[in-house]
Amino acid sequence: MSIFSVFLIALALAMDAFAVSISSGIAISRMQIRHAFLIASFFGVFQGLMPFIGWHAGQGIKTFVASWDHWIAFFLLLAVGVKMIYEACRTQRNEKRFDPLNIYVLFFLSIATSIDALAVGLTLSFADLSIMLPVLIIGVVTFVMSFVGTYVGAVFGHLLEKKVEIAAGLLLIGIGVKILLQHTLS
């Protein structure tokens, strides 16, 4: 898997955190740089940690699934992508105002937005590459996207949130198709 593909995966994974960061920016009444830094740090660390955990879990089962690992990668990325598109298109009523600067809220939001990264880490374990560079790329991209997203939310509100998640879901599905085609056509 190329660095460019890992970067695209990182962008797609960061979209959930980006969307939540936009919502966080909307909820924070007086935006300060430390607020954006706190939110981005939580999301970046968790988004980097989850693929690391998934990769190590995948290493344990890798020998058992070597002949059909590309199908697993395809279906995991397809499932994550479809889930992202579904959640973006779902209408949410009665949205509660939340405090995105509360450490407990940030902790649970960070876990919720990084579950997809766990599945991607499992997928990366089948690609025979070291996990450290993807973890670093995913964490840094998520940090930057979340930092920017917090400010975008403070300035622009809900204009971009759903469109970004749909694009990210389509991107993950596309990468899954690419992995499947590379392994089945070669």
C-alpha positions as CSV (number, residue, x, y, z in Angstrom):
1,M,0.0,0.0,0.0
2,S,1.4,3.4,-1.0
3,I,1.9,6.4,1.3
4,F,-0.6,8.2,-0.8
5,S,-3.2,5.5,-0.1
6,V,-2.4,5.7,3.6
7,F,-2.8,9.5,3.4
8,L,-6.2,9.0,1.7
9,I,-7.3,6.6,4.4
10,A,-6.1,9.0,7.0
11,L,-8.2,11.8,5.4
12,A,-11.3,9.5,5.3
13,L,-10.9,8.4,8.9
14,A,-10.4,12.0,10.0
15,M,-13.8,13.1,8.6
16,D,-15.7,11.8,11.6
17,A,-13.5,13.7,13.9
18,F,-13.7,16.7,11.6
19,A,-17.5,16.6,11.6
20,V,-17.5,16.3,15.4
21,S,-15.0,19.1,15.6
22,I,-17.3,21.3,13.5
23,S,-20.1,20.5,16.0
24,S,-17.8,21.3,18.8
25,G,-16.9,24.6,17.3
26,I,-20.5,25.4,17.1
27,A,-21.1,24.5,20.7
28,I,-18.2,26.6,22.1
29,S,-19.4,30.1,22.8
30,R,-15.9,31.8,22.9
31,M,-13.5,29.9,20.8
32,Q,-9.9,30.0,21.9
33,I,-6.8,28.3,20.4
34,R,-6.5,26.1,23.5
35,H,-10.0,24.7,22.9
36,A,-9.2,23.7,19.3
37,F,-5.8,22.2,20.5
38,L,-7.5,20.2,23.3
39,I,-10.1,18.7,20.9
40,A,-7.6,18.1,18.1
41,S,-5.2,16.4,20.6
42,F,-7.8,14.0,21.9
43,F,-9.0,13.1,18.4
44,G,-5.5,12.8,16.9
45,V,-4.2,10.5,19.7
46,F,-7.2,8.2,19.7
47,Q,-7.4,8.1,15.9
48,G,-3.7,7.0,15.9
49,L,-4.0,4.6,18.7
50,M,-6.9,2.6,17.3
51,P,-5.3,1.4,14.1
52,F,-2.3,0.4,16.2
53,I,-4.5,-1.8,18.3
54,G,-6.3,-3.1,15.2
55,W,-3.0,-3.9,13.5
56,H,-1.7,-5.9,16.4
57,A,-5.0,-7.8,16.6
58,G,-4.7,-8.5,12.9
59,Q,-1.2,-9.8,13.3
60,G,-2.5,-12.6,15.5
61,I,-5.0,-13.9,13.0
62,K,-3.0,-13.0,9.8
63,T,-1.7,-16.5,9.1
64,F,-5.3,-18.0,9.3
65,V,-6.7,-15.6,6.7
66,A,-3.8,-14.9,4.3
67,S,-5.6,-16.3,1.2
68,W,-8.7,-14.1,1.6
69,D,-7.4,-11.0,3.4
70,H,-8.2,-8.7,0.5
71,W,-11.9,-9.7,0.8
72,I,-11.8,-8.9,4.5
73,A,-10.1,-5.5,3.8
74,F,-12.7,-4.8,1.1
75,F,-15.7,-5.7,3.3
76,L,-14.3,-3.8,6.3
77,L,-13.7,-0.6,4.3
78,L,-17.1,-1.0,2.5
79,A,-18.8,-1.4,5.9
80,V,-17.1,1.6,7.4
81,G,-17.7,3.7,4.3
82,V,-21.4,2.7,4.1
83,K,-21.8,3.4,7.8
84,M,-20.3,6.9,7.4
85,I,-22.6,7.7,4.5
86,Y,-25.6,6.4,6.4
87,E,-24.8,8.4,9.5
88,A,-24.3,11.5,7.4
89,C,-27.7,11.1,5.6
90,R,-29.6,10.2,8.7
91,T,-31.7,13.1,10.1
92,Q,-31.1,13.8,13.7
93,R,-33.8,15.4,15.7
94,N,-33.6,16.6,19.2
95,E,-29.8,17.2,19.1
96,K,-28.7,18.1,22.6
97,R,-26.2,20.8,23.2
98,F,-23.1,19.2,24.6
99,D,-19.9,20.5,26.2
100,P,-17.1,19.5,23.9
101,L,-14.5,20.7,26.4
102,N,-15.6,18.4,29.1
103,I,-12.8,15.7,29.4
104,Y,-15.3,12.8,29.8
105,V,-17.3,14.0,26.7
106,L,-14.0,14.4,24.8
107,F,-12.9,10.9,25.8
108,F,-16.2,9.3,24.6
109,L,-16.3,11.3,21.4
110,S,-12.7,10.3,20.7
111,I,-13.5,6.6,21.1
112,A,-16.7,6.9,19.1
113,T,-15.0,8.7,16.2
114,S,-12.0,6.3,16.1
115,I,-13.8,2.9,16.1
116,D,-13.6,2.9,12.3
117,A,-9.8,3.4,12.6
118,L,-9.6,0.1,14.6
119,A,-11.2,-1.7,11.6
120,V,-8.8,0.0,9.3
121,G,-5.8,-1.0,11.5
122,L,-7.0,-4.6,11.2
123,T,-7.1,-4.2,7.4
124,L,-3.6,-2.7,7.4
125,S,-2.3,-5.7,9.2
126,F,-3.1,-7.8,6.1
127,A,-1.1,-5.4,3.8
128,D,2.3,-6.5,5.2
129,L,3.5,-3.0,6.1
130,S,4.8,-1.5,9.3
131,I,2.1,0.2,11.3
132,M,4.1,3.1,12.7
133,L,4.1,5.4,9.6
134,P,0.3,4.9,9.1
135,V,-0.4,5.5,12.8
136,L,1.7,8.7,12.6
137,I,0.0,9.9,9.4
138,I,-3.5,9.1,10.7
139,G,-2.9,10.8,14.0
140,V,-1.4,14.0,12.5
141,V,-4.0,14.3,9.7
142,T,-6.8,13.8,12.3
143,F,-5.2,16.4,14.6
144,V,-4.9,19.0,11.8
145,M,-8.4,18.3,10.5
146,S,-9.9,18.5,14.0
147,F,-8.1,21.7,14.8
148,V,-9.3,23.3,11.6
149,G,-12.8,21.7,12.0
150,T,-13.2,23.4,15.4
151,Y,-12.6,26.8,13.8
152,V,-14.8,26.0,10.8
153,G,-17.6,25.1,13.2
154,A,-17.2,28.3,15.1
155,V,-17.3,30.3,11.9
156,F,-19.5,28.4,9.4
157,G,-21.8,26.1,11.5
158,H,-23.5,23.2,9.9
159,L,-23.0,24.0,6.2
160,L,-20.3,21.4,5.5
161,E,-20.7,18.6,8.1
162,K,-22.8,16.0,6.2
163,K,-21.1,16.5,2.8
164,V,-17.7,15.9,4.3
165,E,-18.8,12.6,5.9
166,I,-20.4,11.4,2.7
167,A,-17.2,12.1,0.7
168,A,-15.1,10.3,3.3
169,G,-17.4,7.2,3.1
170,L,-17.1,7.1,-0.6
171,L,-13.4,7.5,-0.4
172,L,-13.1,4.4,1.9
173,I,-15.3,2.4,-0.3
174,G,-13.1,3.3,-3.3
175,I,-10.0,2.3,-1.5
176,G,-11.6,-1.0,-0.6
177,V,-12.5,-1.6,-4.2
178,K,-8.9,-0.8,-5.2
179,I,-7.5,-3.3,-2.7
180,L,-9.9,-6.0,-4.0
181,L,-9.1,-5.3,-7.6
182,Q,-5.4,-5.3,-7.0
183,H,-5.5,-8.7,-5.4
184,T,-8.0,-10.4,-7.6
185,L,-6.6,-9.2,-10.9
186,S,-3.0,-9.8,-10.2
